[in-house]
Amino acid sequence: MSTPPAGIARLIAGELSILTDDSVKQAVLHGLVDPRPITLDWDYGTPGQQFAGWVVFDHEAESDTLIVYCEHGFGPLSPWGLVFASPHQGSRSMGMDSGWFRSFMEAFWDSHAATPLAESGQSESR
């Protein structure tokens, strides 16, 4: 069964509740959005196969990337993915498994949004 947007928001809130560094929490909150639908192309199945997911973090203006939640493809084991915001070559691909993570915060720490924090030495427990 697919997790509804309110359930996804609760998953993220649970991860944020254990953050102790305010600058990390603020960086996450800066890009966090209410879950909105997205359709992603699955490159490893039948040509044209797509999966529905949810955009939860928008870093499009800064790095052309989004963090999405999708229970298909690399989910349910790794449902949090970093994907390009803009379609590339006419496709909005799920990308490779290396861009999919078990938790929202793992995806965040691998994103461009976390780069300023990592450069300043703020790398709260991952």
N, C-alpha and C positions, 0 to 999 in steps of 0.2 A: 504494500500500500504506500502511496506517495505521501510524503510529509507535507502538510499544508504550510502556507507562508507563516502563520502564527507559530507553528512548531519549529520552523527554521529560525525565526527570530528568538525563540526561547533557547535553542541550542547555542546561538551566538551569545545571548545574554549570560548563559551559564559559563561560557568561556571567559567573558569579560569580567564576571564577578570575582574571578580569582586573580585578576591582574592587580599588582601592587604598585606599579610605576604609572603615575598619572600621565606622563608624557606619552607612554605607549598607549594607554587608554584613549587619550585625546587624538592620537594619530589614527587609531582605528575608528573612532566616532566620526572623524572628519570625512571619511569615505564611505561609511556605512549608509545604506539606503534601505527603505522598505523593500522587501522581496518583490521583484517584478519578473514576469515571465521572459524566457529566452529560449530559442530553439537552436540546438547545436548539431552540427554535422558529425556523424560517427564515421571515421575513416577506416575502421577495421572490420566492417560488416558488409552487408549488401550495399552496392552503390546507391547513393541517395538516402540511406538510412539516417534518421535524425532522432534526437531525444530532447524532451522538454526539461528545462531546468529553471532555476531562479537566480537572477543577479542579486547579490547581497552587498557588494562593495564596488564602488565606482571610482576608478582612477584613470578614466578615459582621457581627460584633459591633460594630465601630466605624463602618462606613459602608454596610453591606448590599451589599457588592460582592465579587466574586471575579475572579481572573485565571484564564482557561481557555485550553486549547490545543485547537484544532479545525482539522483539515485541510480541512474542507468549508465551504461558504458563502464567507466572505472569504478563507479559506485556499486554496491553500497559500502564496500570496504574503504574506498577513498572518494567520498562524495563532494569534496571541496576542491574546485579547480580554478587555476589561473588561465584565462583565455584572453585573446585579443578582443577589444571592443569593436573594432572595425572589421568588416568582412575582408578576408585576404583571398585574392583570386576568385572572387564571387562566392566565397564560402566562409561561414563562421564555424570553424572546426573546434572540436573538443581538444585537439592537440594530442600530445603524447602522454603516457602515464606519468612521466617525471613532473608534469604540471598539476598532478592531482594528489590530494592529501587527506589524511584521516581526520583532521580537525581544521576548523576555520583559522585558528591562530597559526598553524603550520603554513597554510596558504598565505596568510598575511606576511609572515616572516620571510617567505620566499619571493614576495612581491616587491616591486619598485617603491611602493609606499613605505616600506620599512627601511629602505636604504639610509635615509638621514638618521634614523635611530641607531642602526648598526654602526654607522660611521662615528657617531658620538659616544659609542660604547654602551648604549642602552639596549641590551639584548636580554630581556627578561626570560626566565626559564622557558624553553621551548618544549 
